[in-house]
Amino acid sequence: MGTKVQGGMYCNSCAKPVAAQKGTSRMRNTFALGATVLSAGMTLGVGAKTNSWHCPFCGGPVVKTK
């Protein structure tokens, strides 16, 4: 599992700008996509995973700065 980093985000809990982090789950999503044909599409609902941006300090949700 890799990690993406994006600047220009703000954490309301920490009350400061942060460089947000997000896990990629690339291997899991690749397997779910490849197994879609064999399982008639059921692996996309169960196996595919999306992650949201979070604060690297407190783990809370972040928003884009304006």
CHARMM-style PDB file with segment names, atoms N, HN, CA, C and O in Angstrom:
ATOM      1  N   MET     1       0.845  -1.172   0.000  1.00  0.00      PROA
ATOM      2  CA  MET     1       0.000   0.000   0.000  1.00  0.00      PROA
ATOM      3  C   MET     1       0.894   1.239   0.000  1.00  0.00      PROA
ATOM      4  O   MET     1       1.784   1.376   0.839  1.00  0.00      PROA
ATOM      5  N   GLY     2       0.649   2.120  -0.933  1.00  0.00      PROA
ATOM      6  HN  GLY     2      -0.074   2.009  -1.614  1.00  0.00      PROA
ATOM      7  CA  GLY     2       1.411   3.352  -1.030  1.00  0.00      PROA
ATOM      8  C   GLY     2       0.668   4.504  -0.381  1.00  0.00      PROA
ATOM      9  O   GLY     2      -0.466   4.358   0.075  1.00  0.00      PROA
ATOM     10  N   THR     3       1.323   5.640  -0.349  1.00  0.00      PROA
ATOM     11  HN  THR     3       2.244   5.758  -0.719  1.00  0.00      PROA
ATOM     12  CA  THR     3       0.730   6.832   0.235  1.00  0.00      PROA
ATOM     13  C   THR     3       0.907   8.004  -0.713  1.00  0.00      PROA
ATOM     14  O   THR     3       2.006   8.247  -1.212  1.00  0.00      PROA
ATOM     15  N   LYS     4      -0.176   8.729  -0.961  1.00  0.00      PROA
ATOM     16  HN  LYS     4      -1.069   8.531  -0.556  1.00  0.00      PROA
ATOM     17  CA  LYS     4      -0.114   9.952  -1.747  1.00  0.00      PROA
ATOM     18  C   LYS     4      -0.145  11.130  -0.785  1.00  0.00      PROA
ATOM     19  O   LYS     4      -0.744  11.047   0.287  1.00  0.00      PROA
ATOM     20  N   VAL     5       0.502  12.229  -1.169  1.00  0.00      PROA
ATOM     21  HN  VAL     5       0.989  12.296  -2.040  1.00  0.00      PROA
ATOM     22  CA  VAL     5       0.534  13.438  -0.360  1.00  0.00      PROA
ATOM     23  C   VAL     5       0.067  14.608  -1.222  1.00  0.00      PROA
ATOM     24  O   VAL     5       0.480  14.738  -2.375  1.00  0.00      PROA
ATOM     25  N   GLN     6      -0.791  15.454  -0.663  1.00  0.00      PROA
ATOM     26  HN  GLN     6      -1.126  15.348   0.273  1.00  0.00      PROA
ATOM     27  CA  GLN     6      -1.280  16.625  -1.388  1.00  0.00      PROA
ATOM     28  C   GLN     6      -1.249  17.839  -0.476  1.00  0.00      PROA
ATOM     29  O   GLN     6      -1.790  17.816   0.630  1.00  0.00      PROA
ATOM     30  N   GLY     7      -0.615  18.889  -0.950  1.00  0.00      PROA
ATOM     31  HN  GLY     7      -0.175  18.907  -1.848  1.00  0.00      PROA
ATOM     32  CA  GLY     7      -0.558  20.127  -0.191  1.00  0.00      PROA
ATOM     33  C   GLY     7      -1.796  20.971  -0.425  1.00  0.00      PROA
ATOM     34  O   GLY     7      -2.670  20.601  -1.209  1.00  0.00      PROA
ATOM     35  N   GLY     8      -1.868  22.101   0.253  1.00  0.00      PROA
ATOM     36  HN  GLY     8      -1.158  22.402   0.889  1.00  0.00      PROA
ATOM     37  CA  GLY     8      -2.996  23.005   0.067  1.00  0.00      PROA
ATOM     38  C   GLY     8      -4.257  22.543   0.770  1.00  0.00      PROA
ATOM     39  O   GLY     8      -5.359  22.888   0.342  1.00  0.00      PROA
ATOM     40  N   MET     9      -4.124  21.768   1.840  1.00  0.00      PROA
ATOM     41  HN  MET     9      -3.229  21.488   2.187  1.00  0.00      PROA
ATOM     42  CA  MET     9      -5.272  21.277   2.599  1.00  0.00      PROA
ATOM     43  C   MET     9      -5.240  21.893   3.993  1.00  0.00      PROA
ATOM     44  O   MET     9      -4.198  22.364   4.449  1.00  0.00      PROA
ATOM     45  N   TYR    10      -6.389  21.887   4.666  1.00  0.00      PROA
ATOM     46  HN  TYR    10      -7.236  21.504   4.295  1.00  0.00      PROA
ATOM     47  CA  TYR    10      -6.517  22.485   5.993  1.00  0.00      PROA
ATOM     48  C   TYR    10      -7.228  21.508   6.926  1.00  0.00      PROA
ATOM     49  O   TYR    10      -8.259  20.942   6.563  1.00  0.00      PROA
ATOM     50  N   CYS    11      -6.684  21.307   8.124  1.00  0.00      PROA
ATOM     51  HN  CYS    11      -5.846  21.767   8.419  1.00  0.00      PROA
ATOM     52  CA  CYS    11      -7.282  20.436   9.128  1.00  0.00      PROA
ATOM     53  C   CYS    11      -8.009  21.300  10.151  1.00  0.00      PROA
ATOM     54  O   CYS    11      -7.391  22.143  10.800  1.00  0.00      PROA
ATOM     55  N   ASN    12      -9.314  21.098  10.299  1.00  0.00      PROA
ATOM     56  HN  ASN    12      -9.816  20.413   9.771  1.00  0.00      PROA
ATOM     57  CA  ASN    12     -10.094  21.863  11.270  1.00  0.00      PROA
ATOM     58  C   ASN    12      -9.750  21.470  12.708  1.00  0.00      PROA
ATOM     59  O   ASN    12      -9.785  22.319  13.599  1.00  0.00      PROA
ATOM     60  N   SER    13      -9.420  20.210  12.945  1.00  0.00      PROA
ATOM     61  HN  SER    13      -9.391  19.521  12.221  1.00  0.00      PROA
ATOM     62  CA  SER    13      -9.074  19.767  14.298  1.00  0.00      PROA
ATOM     63  C   SER    13      -7.770  20.388  14.784  1.00  0.00      PROA
ATOM     64  O   SER    13      -7.686  20.843  15.924  1.00  0.00      PROA
ATOM     65  N   CYS    14      -6.757  20.408  13.929  1.00  0.00      PROA
ATOM     66  HN  CYS    14      -6.825  20.039  13.002  1.00  0.00      PROA
ATOM     67  CA  CYS    14      -5.463  20.983  14.291  1.00  0.00      PROA
ATOM     68  C   CYS    14      -5.442  22.505  14.097  1.00  0.00      PROA
ATOM     69  O   CYS    14      -4.567  23.188  14.630  1.00  0.00      PROA
ATOM     70  N   ALA    15      -6.397  23.028  13.343  1.00  0.00      PROA
ATOM     71  HN  ALA    15      -7.108  22.474  12.910  1.00  0.00      PROA
ATOM     72  CA  ALA    15      -6.509  24.462  13.031  1.00  0.00      PROA
ATOM     73  C   ALA    15      -5.251  24.990  12.355  1.00  0.00      PROA
ATOM     74  O   ALA    15      -4.734  26.046  12.721  1.00  0.00      PROA
ATOM     75  N   LYS    16      -4.761  24.239  11.359  1.00  0.00      PROA
ATOM     76  HN  LYS    16      -5.181  23.382  11.062  1.00  0.00      PROA
ATOM     77  CA  LYS    16      -3.593  24.687  10.607  1.00  0.00      PROA
ATOM     78  C   LYS    16      -3.562  24.016   9.233  1.00  0.00      PROA
ATOM     79  O   LYS    16      -4.173  22.967   9.032  1.00  0.00      PROA
ATOM     80  N   PRO    17      -2.839  24.635   8.287  1.00  0.00      PROA
ATOM     81  CA  PRO    17      -2.674  24.005   6.975  1.00  0.00      PROA
ATOM     82  C   PRO    17      -1.760  22.786   7.075  1.00  0.00      PROA
ATOM     83  O   PRO    17      -0.774  22.802   7.812  1.00  0.00      PROA
ATOM     84  N   VAL    18      -2.085  21.747   6.343  1.00  0.00      PROA
ATOM     85  HN  VAL    18      -2.886  21.734   5.744  1.00  0.00      PROA
ATOM     86  CA  VAL    18      -1.306  20.509   6.375  1.00  0.00      PROA
ATOM     87  C   VAL    18      -1.146  19.965   4.955  1.00  0.00      PROA
ATOM     88  O   VAL    18      -1.861  20.365   4.036  1.00  0.00      PROA
ATOM     89  N   ALA    19      -0.206  19.059   4.800  1.00  0.00      PROA
ATOM     90  HN  ALA    19       0.375  18.735   5.546  1.00  0.00      PROA
ATOM     91  CA  ALA    19      -0.070  18.280   3.571  1.00  0.00      PROA
ATOM     92  C   ALA    19      -0.798  16.965   3.827  1.00  0.00      PROA
ATOM     93  O   ALA    19      -0.284  16.089   4.523  1.00  0.00      PROA
ATOM     94  N   ALA    20      -1.991  16.832   3.266  1.00  0.00      PROA
ATOM     95  HN  ALA    20      -2.409  17.543   2.701  1.00  0.00      PROA
ATOM     96  CA  ALA    20      -2.850  15.677   3.538  1.00  0.00      PROA
ATOM     97  C   ALA    20      -2.267  14.392   2.953  1.00  0.00      PROA
ATOM     98  O   ALA    20      -1.506  14.423   1.986  1.00  0.00      PROA
ATOM     99  N   GLN    21      -2.635  13.268   3.554  1.00  0.00      PROA
ATOM    100  HN  GLN    21      -3.253  13.243   4.340  1.00  0.00      PROA
ATOM    101  CA  GLN    21      -2.187  11.961   3.096  1.00  0.00      PROA
ATOM    102  C   GLN    21      -3.386  11.099   2.734  1.00  0.00      PROA
ATOM    103  O   GLN    21      -4.493  11.292   3.236  1.00  0.00      PROA
ATOM    104  N   LYS    22      -3.130  10.129   1.835  1.00  0.00      PROA
ATOM    105  HN  LYS    22      -2.231   9.972   1.426  1.00  0.00      PROA
ATOM    106  CA  LYS    22      -4.181   9.211   1.402  1.00  0.00      PROA
ATOM    107  C   LYS    22      -3.517   7.908   0.987  1.00  0.00      PROA
ATOM    108  O   LYS    22      -2.537   7.918   0.243  1.00  0.00      PROA
ATOM    109  N   GLY    23      -4.044   6.792   1.463  1.00  0.00      PROA
ATOM    110  HN  GLY    23      -4.841   6.784   2.067  1.00  0.00      PROA
ATOM    111  CA  GLY    23      -3.540   5.484   1.054  1.00  0.00      PROA
ATOM    112  C   GLY    23      -4.051   5.142  -0.332  1.00  0.00      PROA
ATOM    113  O   GLY    23      -5.165   5.522  -0.693  1.00  0.00      PROA
ATOM    114  N   THR    24      -3.240   4.418  -1.125  1.00  0.00      PROA
ATOM    115  HN  THR    24      -2.335   4.109  -0.831  1.00  0.00      PROA
ATOM    116  CA  THR    24      -3.621   4.151  -2.505  1.00  0.00      PROA
ATOM    117  C   THR    24      -4.367   2.846  -2.709  1.00  0.00      PROA
ATOM    118  O   THR    24      -5.227   2.788  -3.588  1.00  0.00      PROA
ATOM    119  N   SER    25      -4.092   1.806  -1.957  1.00  0.00      PROA
ATOM    120  HN  SER    25      -3.393   1.854  -1.244  1.00  0.00      PROA
ATOM    121  CA  SER    25      -4.727   0.492  -2.117  1.00  0.00      PROA
ATOM    122  C   SER    25      -4.645   0.003  -3.548  1.00  0.00      PROA
ATOM    123  O   SER    25      -5.579  -0.624  -4.048  1.00  0.00      PROA
ATOM    124  N   ARG    26      -3.538   0.284  -4.210  1.00  0.00      PROA
ATOM    125  HN  ARG    26      -2.779   0.794  -3.804  1.00  0.00      PROA
ATOM    126  CA  ARG    26      -3.392  -0.044  -5.631  1.00  0.00      PROA
ATOM    127  C   ARG    26      -3.478  -1.537  -5.896  1.00  0.00      PROA
ATOM    128  O   ARG    26      -4.151  -1.947  -6.842  1.00  0.00      PROA
ATOM    129  N   MET    27      -2.815  -2.369  -5.089  1.00  0.00      PROA
ATOM    130  HN  MET    27      -2.268  -2.036  -4.321  1.00  0.00      PROA
ATOM    131  CA  MET    27      -2.821  -3.812  -5.319  1.00  0.00      PROA
ATOM    132  C   MET    27      -4.223  -4.385  -5.141  1.00  0.00      PROA
ATOM    133  O   MET    27      -4.662  -5.211  -5.942  1.00  0.00      PROA
ATOM    134  N   ARG    28      -4.920  -3.955  -4.107  1.00  0.00      PROA
ATOM    135  HN  ARG    28      -4.563  -3.284  -3.457  1.00  0.00      PROA
ATOM    136  CA  ARG    28      -6.272  -4.455  -3.844  1.00  0.00      PROA
ATOM    137  C   ARG    28      -7.224  -4.064  -4.970  1.00  0.00      PROA
ATOM    138  O   ARG    28      -8.026  -4.889  -5.409  1.00  0.00      PROA
ATOM    139  N   ASN    29      -7.152  -2.827  -5.444  1.00  0.00      PROA
ATOM    140  HN  ASN    29      -6.501  -2.157  -5.088  1.00  0.00      PROA
ATOM    141  CA  ASN    29      -8.034  -2.385  -6.517  1.00  0.00      PROA
ATOM    142  C   ASN    29      -7.707  -3.068  -7.837  1.00  0.00      PROA
ATOM    143  O   ASN    29      -8.611  -3.348  -8.624  1.00  0.00      PROA
ATOM    144  N   THR    30      -6.423  -3.343  -8.096  1.00  0.00      PROA
ATOM    145  HN  THR    30      -5.688  -3.115  -7.456  1.00  0.00      PROA
ATOM    146  CA  THR    30      -6.038  -4.046  -9.316  1.00  0.00      PROA
ATOM    147  C   THR    30      -6.601  -5.457  -9.314  1.00  0.00      PROA
ATOM    148  O   THR    30      -7.107  -5.919 -10.337  1.00  0.00      PROA
ATOM    149  N   PHE    31      -6.524  -6.146  -8.190  1.00  0.00      PROA
ATOM    150  HN  PHE    31      -6.113  -5.771  -7.359  1.00  0.00      PROA
ATOM    151  CA  PHE    31      -7.083  -7.495  -8.094  1.00  0.00      PROA
ATOM    152  C   PHE    31      -8.603  -7.465  -8.261  1.00  0.00      PROA
ATOM    153  O   PHE    31      -9.164  -8.319  -8.947  1.00  0.00      PROA
ATOM    154  N   ALA    32      -9.265  -6.501  -7.648  1.00  0.00      PROA
ATOM    155  HN  ALA    32      -8.809  -5.807  -7.091  1.00  0.00      PROA
ATOM    156  CA  ALA    32     -10.726  -6.410  -7.751  1.00  0.00      PROA
ATOM    157  C   ALA    32     -11.151  -6.154  -9.187  1.00  0.00      PROA
ATOM    158  O   ALA    32     -12.149  -6.710  -9.646  1.00  0.00      PROA
ATOM    159  N   LEU    33     -10.413  -5.328  -9.896  1.00  0.00      PROA
ATOM    160  HN  LEU    33      -9.602  -4.876  -9.524  1.00  0.00      PROA
ATOM    161  CA  LEU    33     -10.732  -5.038 -11.290  1.00  0.00      PROA
ATOM    162  C   LEU    33     -10.497  -6.268 -12.161  1.00  0.00      PROA
ATOM    163  O   LEU    33     -11.303  -6.567 -13.042  1.00  0.00      PROA
ATOM    164  N   GLY    34      -9.401  -6.982 -11.921  1.00  0.00      PROA
ATOM    165  HN  GLY    34      -8.747  -6.739 -11.205  1.00  0.00      PROA
ATOM    166  CA  GLY    34      -9.093  -8.183 -12.702  1.00  0.00      PROA
ATOM    167  C   GLY    34     -10.065  -9.324 -12.449  1.00  0.00      PROA
ATOM    168  O   GLY    34     -10.336 -10.111 -13.356  1.00  0.00      PROA
ATOM    169  N   ALA    35     -10.586  -9.429 -11.252  1.00  0.00      PROA
ATOM    170  HN  ALA    35     -10.365  -8.789 -10.515  1.00  0.00      PROA
ATOM    171  CA  ALA    35     -11.508 -10.511 -10.905  1.00  0.00      PROA
ATOM    172  C   ALA    35     -12.958 -10.181 -11.243  1.00  0.00      PROA
ATOM    173  O   ALA    35     -13.846 -10.999 -11.004  1.00  0.00      PROA
ATOM    174  N   THR    36     -13.209  -9.007 -11.788  1.00  0.00      PROA
ATOM    175  HN  THR    36     -12.488  -8.342 -11.982  1.00  0.00      PROA
ATOM    176  CA  THR    36     -14.583  -8.604 -12.104  1.00  0.00      PROA
ATOM    177  C   THR    36     -15.236  -9.537 -13.111  1.00  0.00      PROA
ATOM    178  O   THR    36     -16.401  -9.903 -12.955  1.00  0.00      PROA
ATOM    179  N   VAL    37     -14.505  -9.918 -14.129  1.00  0.00      PROA
ATOM    180  HN  VAL    37     -13.559  -9.621 -14.256  1.00  0.00      PROA
ATOM    181  CA  VAL    37     -15.060 -10.791 -15.170  1.00  0.00      PROA
ATOM    182  C   VAL    37     -15.390 -12.160 -14.595  1.00  0.00      PROA
ATOM    183  O   VAL    37     -16.437 -12.728 -14.905  1.00  0.00      PROA
ATOM    184  N   LEU    38     -14.506 -12.690 -13.760  1.00  0.00      PROA
ATOM    185  HN  LEU    38     -13.656 -12.228 -13.508  1.00  0.00      PROA
ATOM    186  CA  LEU    38     -14.725 -14.021 -13.198  1.00  0.00      PROA
ATOM    187  C   LEU    38     -15.876 -14.064 -12.201  1.00  0.00      PROA
ATOM    188  O   LEU    38     -16.538 -15.093 -12.065  1.00  0.00      PROA
ATOM    189  N   SER    39     -16.121 -12.962 -11.506  1.00  0.00      PROA
ATOM    190  HN  SER    39     -15.583 -12.126 -11.617  1.00  0.00      PROA
ATOM    191  CA  SER    39     -17.153 -12.967 -10.466  1.00  0.00      PROA
ATOM    192  C   SER    39     -18.415 -12.211 -10.883  1.00  0.00      PROA
ATOM    193  O   SER    39     -19.253 -11.894 -10.039  1.00  0.00      PROA
ATOM    194  N   ALA    40     -18.553 -11.926 -12.151  1.00  0.00      PROA
ATOM    195  HN  ALA    40     -17.872 -12.184 -12.837  1.00  0.00      PROA
ATOM    196  CA  ALA    40     -19.729 -11.223 -12.685  1.00  0.00      PROA
ATOM    197  C   ALA    40     -19.936  -9.866 -12.020  1.00  0.00      PROA
ATOM    198  O   ALA    40     -21.076  -9.473 -11.770  1.00  0.00      PROA
ATOM    199  N   GLY    41     -18.866  -9.152 -11.731  1.00  0.00      PROA
ATOM    200  HN  GLY    41     -17.940  -9.471 -11.933  1.00  0.00      PROA
ATOM    201  CA  GLY    41     -18.946  -7.794 -11.208  1.00  0.00      PROA
ATOM    202  C   GLY    41     -19.084  -7.661  -9.711  1.00  0.00      PROA
ATOM    203  O   GLY    41     -19.166  -6.538  -9.212  1.00  0.00      PROA
ATOM    204  N   MET    42     -19.113  -8.749  -8.973  1.00  0.00      PROA
ATOM    205  HN  MET    42     -19.046  -9.661  -9.378  1.00  0.00      PROA
ATOM    206  CA  MET    42     -19.325  -8.665  -7.526  1.00  0.00      PROA
ATOM    207  C   MET    42     -18.095  -8.160  -6.768  1.00  0.00      PROA
ATOM    208  O   MET    42     -18.241  -7.623  -5.670  1.00  0.00      PROA
ATOM    209  N   THR    43     -16.896  -8.313  -7.318  1.00  0.00      PROA
ATOM    210  HN  THR    43     -16.777  -8.749  -8.210  1.00  0.00      PROA
ATOM    211  CA  THR    43     -15.700  -7.890  -6.588  1.00  0.00      PROA
ATOM    212  C   THR    43     -15.542  -6.380  -6.552  1.00  0.00      PROA
ATOM    213  O   THR    43     -14.868  -5.859  -5.663  1.00  0.00      PROA
ATOM    214  N   LEU    44     -16.137  -5.667  -7.483  1.00  0.00      PROA
ATOM    215  HN  LEU    44     -16.684  -6.090  -8.206  1.00  0.00      PROA
ATOM    216  CA  LEU    44     -16.009  -4.210  -7.454  1.00  0.00      PROA
ATOM    217  C   LEU    44     -16.728  -3.614  -6.253  1.00  0.00      PROA
ATOM    218  O   LEU    44     -16.234  -2.657  -5.656  1.00  0.00      PROA
ATOM    219  N   GLY    45     -17.867  -4.152  -5.892  1.00  0.00      PROA
ATOM    220  HN  GLY    45     -18.268  -4.929  -6.377  1.00  0.00      PROA
ATOM    221  CA  GLY    45     -18.604  -3.642  -4.738  1.00  0.00      PROA
ATOM    222  C   GLY    45     -17.946  -4.003  -3.424  1.00  0.00      PROA
ATOM    223  O   GLY    45     -18.014  -3.236  -2.463  1.00  0.00      PROA
ATOM    224  N   VAL    46     -17.313  -5.157  -3.370  1.00  0.00      PROA
ATOM    225  HN  VAL    46     -17.258  -5.780  -4.150  1.00  0.00      PROA
ATOM    226  CA  VAL    46     -16.707  -5.636  -2.133  1.00  0.00      PROA
ATOM    227  C   VAL    46     -15.218  -5.344  -2.078  1.00  0.00      PROA
ATOM    228  O   VAL    46     -14.710  -4.928  -1.036  1.00  0.00      PROA
ATOM    229  N   GLY    47     -14.506  -5.555  -3.187  1.00  0.00      PROA
ATOM    230  HN  GLY    47     -14.918  -5.893  -4.033  1.00  0.00      PROA
ATOM    231  CA  GLY    47     -13.050  -5.476  -3.177  1.00  0.00      PROA
ATOM    232  C   GLY    47     -12.469  -4.112  -3.453  1.00  0.00      PROA
ATOM    233  O   GLY    47     -11.408  -3.784  -2.921  1.00  0.00      PROA
ATOM    234  N   ALA    48     -13.130  -3.294  -4.275  1.00  0.00      PROA
ATOM    235  HN  ALA    48     -13.991  -3.560  -4.707  1.00  0.00      PROA
ATOM    236  CA  ALA    48     -12.581  -1.983  -4.608  1.00  0.00      PROA
ATOM    237  C   ALA    48     -12.667  -1.071  -3.387  1.00  0.00      PROA
ATOM    238  O   ALA    48     -13.657  -1.079  -2.657  1.00  0.00      PROA
ATOM    239  N   LYS    49     -11.631  -0.301  -3.184  1.00  0.00      PROA
ATOM    240  HN  LYS    49     -10.826  -0.294  -3.778  1.00  0.00      PROA
ATOM    241  CA  LYS    49     -11.565   0.529  -1.991  1.00  0.00      PROA
ATOM    242  C   LYS    49     -11.108   1.928  -2.366  1.00  0.00      PROA
ATOM    243  O   LYS    49     -10.154   2.095  -3.127  1.00  0.00      PROA
ATOM    244  N   THR    50     -11.782   2.920  -1.837  1.00  0.00      PROA
ATOM    245  HN  THR    50     -12.556   2.784  -1.219  1.00  0.00      PROA
ATOM    246  CA  THR    50     -11.349   4.298  -2.023  1.00  0.00      PROA
ATOM    247  C   THR    50     -11.020   4.877  -0.653  1.00  0.00      PROA
ATOM    248  O   THR    50     -11.689   4.579   0.336  1.00  0.00      PROA
ATOM    249  N   ASN    51     -10.012   5.684  -0.610  1.00  0.00      PROA
ATOM    250  HN  ASN    51      -9.468   5.926  -1.414  1.00  0.00      PROA
ATOM    251  CA  ASN    51      -9.579   6.296   0.640  1.00  0.00      PROA
ATOM    252  C   ASN    51      -9.751   7.799   0.555  1.00  0.00      PROA
ATOM    253  O   ASN    51      -9.655   8.380  -0.527  1.00  0.00      PROA
ATOM    254  N   SER    52     -10.004   8.427   1.682  1.00  0.00      PROA
ATOM    255  HN  SER    52     -10.082   7.955   2.561  1.00  0.00      PROA
ATOM    256  CA  SER    52     -10.168   9.873   1.693  1.00  0.00      PROA
ATOM    257  C   SER    52      -8.895  10.538   2.224  1.00  0.00      PROA
ATOM    258  O   SER    52      -8.065   9.893   2.864  1.00  0.00      PROA
ATOM    259  N   TRP    53      -8.758  11.821   1.951  1.00  0.00      PROA
ATOM    260  HN  TRP    53      -9.432  12.345   1.430  1.00  0.00      PROA
ATOM    261  CA  TRP    53      -7.617  12.582   2.443  1.00  0.00      PROA
ATOM    262  C   TRP    53      -7.763  12.799   3.943  1.00  0.00      PROA
ATOM    263  O   TRP    53      -8.853  13.106   4.425  1.00  0.00      PROA
ATOM    264  N   HSD    54      -6.672  12.640   4.678  1.00  0.00      PROA
ATOM    265  HN  HSD    54      -5.786  12.391   4.286  1.00  0.00      PROA
ATOM    266  CA  HSD    54      -6.701  12.823   6.131  1.00  0.00      PROA
ATOM    267  C   HSD    54      -5.448  13.554   6.604  1.00  0.00      PROA
ATOM    268  O   HSD    54      -4.436  13.613   5.905  1.00  0.00      PROA
ATOM    269  N   CYS    55      -5.545  14.103   7.804  1.00  0.00      PROA
ATOM    270  HN  CYS    55      -6.367  14.054   8.372  1.00  0.00      PROA
ATOM    271  CA  CYS    55      -4.438  14.855   8.412  1.00  0.00      PROA
ATOM    272  C   CYS    55      -3.355  13.876   8.874  1.00  0.00      PROA
ATOM    273  O   CYS    55      -3.674  12.866   9.502  1.00  0.00      PROA
ATOM    274  N   PRO    56      -2.074  14.157   8.573  1.00  0.00      PROA
ATOM    275  CA  PRO    56      -1.000  13.258   9.009  1.00  0.00      PROA
ATOM    276  C   PRO    56      -0.727  13.339  10.508  1.00  0.00      PROA
ATOM    277  O   PRO    56      -0.079  12.445  11.054  1.00  0.00      PROA
ATOM    278  N   PHE    57      -1.196  14.370  11.182  1.00  0.00      PROA
ATOM    279  HN  PHE    57      -1.722  15.096  10.739  1.00  0.00      PROA
ATOM    280  CA  PHE    57      -0.936  14.541  12.613  1.00  0.00      PROA
ATOM    281  C   PHE    57      -2.026  13.918  13.481  1.00  0.00      PROA
ATOM    282  O   PHE    57      -1.726  13.146  14.392  1.00  0.00      PROA
ATOM    283  N   CYS    58      -3.303  14.250  13.205  1.00  0.00      PROA
ATOM    284  HN  CYS    58      -3.547  14.878  12.466  1.00  0.00      PROA
ATOM    285  CA  CYS    58      -4.397  13.754  14.058  1.00  0.00      PROA
ATOM    286  C   CYS    58      -5.237  12.670  13.384  1.00  0.00      PROA
ATOM    287  O   CYS    58      -5.997  11.979  14.061  1.00  0.00      PROA
ATOM    288  N   GLY    59      -5.116  12.507  12.060  1.00  0.00      PROA
ATOM    289  HN  GLY    59      -4.498  13.069  11.510  1.00  0.00      PROA
ATOM    290  CA  GLY    59      -5.884  11.490  11.350  1.00  0.00      PROA
ATOM    291  C   GLY    59      -7.292  11.928  10.991  1.00  0.00      PROA
ATOM    292  O   GLY    59      -8.060  11.140  10.438  1.00  0.00      PROA
ATOM    293  N   GLY    60      -7.644  13.169  11.295  1.00  0.00      PROA
ATOM    294  HN  GLY    60      -7.020  13.809  11.744  1.00  0.00      PROA
ATOM    295  CA  GLY    60      -8.976  13.679  11.003  1.00  0.00      PROA
ATOM    296  C   GLY    60      -9.145  14.085   9.538  1.00  0.00      PROA
ATOM    297  O   GLY    60      -8.164  14.155   8.798  1.00  0.00      PROA
ATOM    298  N   PRO    61     -10.374  14.349   9.120  1.00  0.00      PROA
ATOM    299  CA  PRO    61     -10.627  14.766   7.745  1.00  0.00      PROA
ATOM    300  C   PRO    61     -10.081  16.162   7.478  1.00  0.00      PROA
ATOM    301  O   PRO    61      -9.959  16.973   8.396  1.00  0.00      PROA
ATOM    302  N   VAL    62      -9.754  16.439   6.222  1.00  0.00      PROA
ATOM    303  HN  VAL    62      -9.853  15.780   5.476  1.00  0.00      PROA
ATOM    304  CA  VAL    62      -9.229  17.745   5.834  1.00  0.00      PROA
ATOM    305  C   VAL    62     -10.078  18.324   4.709  1.00  0.00      PROA
ATOM    306  O   VAL    62     -10.825  17.604   4.047  1.00  0.00      PROA
ATOM    307  N   VAL    63      -9.955  19.626   4.501  1.00  0.00      PROA
ATOM    308  HN  VAL    63      -9.347  20.211   5.038  1.00  0.00      PROA
ATOM    309  CA  VAL    63     -10.652  20.314   3.414  1.00  0.00      PROA
ATOM    310  C   VAL    63      -9.630  21.114   2.622  1.00  0.00      PROA
ATOM    311  O   VAL    63      -8.558  21.442   3.131  1.00  0.00      PROA
ATOM    312  N   LYS    64      -9.968  21.430   1.361  1.00  0.00      PROA
ATOM    313  HN  LYS    64     -10.839  21.164   0.948  1.00  0.00      PROA
ATOM    314  CA  LYS    64      -9.069  22.260   0.548  1.00  0.00      PROA
ATOM    315  C   LYS    64      -9.075  23.683   1.048  1.00  0.00      PROA
ATOM    316  O   LYS    64     -10.112  24.210   1.452  1.00  0.00      PROA
ATOM    317  N   THR    65      -7.898  24.309   1.019  1.00  0.00      PROA
ATOM    318  HN  THR    65      -7.056  23.881   0.691  1.00  0.00      PROA
ATOM    319  CA  THR    65      -7.834  25.721   1.391  1.00  0.00      PROA
ATOM    320  C   THR    65      -8.307  26.566   0.221  1.00  0.00      PROA
ATOM    321  O   THR    65      -8.199  26.162  -0.937  1.00  0.00      PROA
ATOM    322  N   LYS    66      -8.823  27.726   0.530  1.00  0.00      PROA
ATOM    323  HN  LYS    66      -8.910  28.055   1.471  1.00  0.00      PROA
ATOM    324  CA  LYS    66      -9.369  28.593  -0.518  1.00  0.00      PROA
ATOM    325  C   LYS    66      -8.346  29.584  -0.979  1.00  0.00      PROA
ATOM    326  OT1 LYS    66      -8.627  30.397  -1.860  1.00  0.00      PROA
TER     327      LYS     66
END
